[in-house]
């Protein structure tokens, strides 16, 4: 049985470009749908956050304001409630070692931009996992969490690697627009990643060796499926 660590942001707010503070959290579909697919395949899934804090769901991800149909929102609520014991008592990221897992999985929501992207503990974990050839997967804004990983010379660990992320156009169409702290796609390009993105809101998963990335919430189940295929292959 595969053992997977899902690293979820612990942030419940973030500072925007105009200096205002915006409530945030993880995106319900990206945690719920991904976790459900992985568990249904028999994988053991642990959850970790910075400091072991209980993660906060972004209320927009359970609301029509976030473009989520009522039936889907109800399904995500139900699944999150079914794993409440896991989400309420996550592991502390600092205590985790990559060698204990077959894969690291990073779901999004804007929150990872506020904490995971600058987490030294996550950077250490990602460097360990990549060096050991473990599967590293990130989804939507969760791909920003990869920015925490740096080489000894200060360069981006995943520079030169092909990946996708929530796109600048998607941020403008249905995200925070120009008030976002930064655009994830642009920041990754600046750090040397090779971006391979699809049309806005299309399902898109990119695999480059042990690195698997999904573009947006619509790509949640496809990303989880690709991780399972990589672990089983």
N, C-alpha and C positions, 0 to 999 in steps of 0.2 A: 504493500500500500504506500502510495506517494505521500510525502509530508510537505505541506505548503505553508509558508508564512505570509499572511495577508497583512501588510503594513498600512494602517489607516491613519490619516491626519488626526491630531488632537485639537486642532484650531477650531474655534467657534466664531472668530471674527478676523478681519484683515483690513489693513489700511489701503485705501484706494489712491489713485494718482493725484486726486484733488485734496488728499489729506484726511478725508472723512473715513469713518470706520463702518465697515459693512459686515453684517452677520453672514456667516458661512458655515461650512461643515462638509462632510462627505456626501457624495451624490448617491441617493438611495439605490437606484438601479445598478450602479456599478459595483456596489458591495453586495446587494441582495442577489442579483442575477448571477454574478460571478461565483459567489459562495455556493449558491444552489447547484450550479453546474459542476463545480469541483467536488462537492460533497456527494452528489448523486452518482458520480463516477467512483466513489469509494475513497477519495483522497481525505487525509486528515488535514484539517485547516485550523491553524492557530492564528490569533489576531494579536498584533502588537501596535502600540502607539508611543509617541514620545512621552516619557515619564509614566507610562502605564495609565494615562488619564482616559476616562470614558469618552469615546468619540461622540461628536454631535452630528446628527443628520441635518443637512441643509433643507429647510422647510420648503424651499422652491422646488426641490426634487420630488416632493409629494403633493404638488399643487399645479393647477392649470396654468398659473403664472410662469411656471418653469417648463411649460409645454408638455406636461405629463398627463395623459388621459386618466380620468377618475378610476377606471377599472384597473389600470396598471398601478396607480398609486396605492390602491387598496391591496393589491397583491404584494407590492413591495413592503408595505406596512406589516402585513401578515407574516412575511418571511423574516423580516427584521425582528419582529416580536418573538418568533420561534427560536432565534439565536441570541436573545437578549442576555442570557447568562454569559455568553462568550463576549459580547460587546461591552457588557457592564464591568467585566474584570479582565481587560487585556493585559498582555505581558508588557513590561517596560522594554522599549527598543534597545536600551543600553545593555540589557541582560541577554540579548539574543546573539547567537553565533550562526553564521551561514552554514557551517558544517553539519548542523543539526537538521537541515532542510534540503529538499530536492529543488525547491523553487521559491522565489520571492515574488509576491504579487502586489502591485501598487495601484489601487483604484483611485479615482479622482473626486471631482467636486473642486471648487476653487481653493479649498482649504490647504491642500499640499503646497500651494504657492506661498502660504504664510508660515509654514514650519518645516515640512519635509524637505523642501528645496535647499534649505540651509542647515540641515541636521547633520552634525558631525557623526552621530551614532549611525544614521542611515548611510552616510557616505562610506563609513568603515565597513558596514554590512554589505553594501553593494560591491565594493572593491573585493571583499572576501569571496562573495558569490561568483563574481565574474572570473576571478583568478582560478577558482575551483571548477569552472565550467558549469556551474549551476544555472538553471533557467532563471532569467530575470524578466519579469513581465510588468508592464505599466500601461495604464489606460487613461485616455482623455487628459485632463489636467494633472492626473497622477504622473504623467510622463515628466512633468516639471521636477518631480522628486529625484529623477536621475541626475539633476544638476548638482546634487549634494556630493557626488562622487568625483574626486579629483586624484590625479596621479601625483607622485612625489614631486614632479616639476611644476605642479600647479595646473597642468592641462586637464581638460575634461576627460574622464575615464572612457566615455563613450564617443569621443570625437572620431570622426571617420566612419562611424557605424550608421547603417541605414535604419531609419525608424519613422514612425508617424506620431502625431499628437493632435490635440484639439487645435484647430487651425486659427490663424489670425482672422480669416473671414467668418468663421463660426463665432469667434469672440465678438466680432462686430455685429453679426446678425442676431445672435441670441444669448450673448454673454454680457460682459461689463463694458464692452466697447472700448473707447479710448480712455475710460476711467480705470481700466484694469491696471494693476501695479506694473505689469509688463505682459507682452504677448508671448505665450509659451513657444509657439512655433519659431518666432523671430529669435528669442533668446537661445533656443537650441541650435539654430543655424549659426548664431554668433559664436557659440562655443565649439563649433566644428562638426556638429552632427549633420548627416545627410538626410534631409526630410523628404519623405515620399508620402504625399497626402492625396486624398480623394476629394470628390465634390463635397461641399458642405452637407453634413448630416447623412452621408452615405456610410455604409458599413465597410470598414477598412482595417485590416490587420497586416502588419509587416513583421516578418521574421528575418533576422540577420544573425545566424549562428544561434547562440544561447539567448539572444535578446529578442523579446516579443513585445510589440506595442500595438495598441488599439487607438483609433482616432477619437472616438466620442462615445456617449452612452449607448448609442445604437450598436456599437461594436462590442458590448460587454460579453455576451454569450459566445461570440466568435473568438474573442481573445481567450476566454477560459477554455474553450474547446481546443484552441491551438496549443495552449500550455499542456493540456492533457495529452495531446498527440505527441508533443515533444518529449514528455516524460515517458510515454509508452513506446516511443520509437527508438 
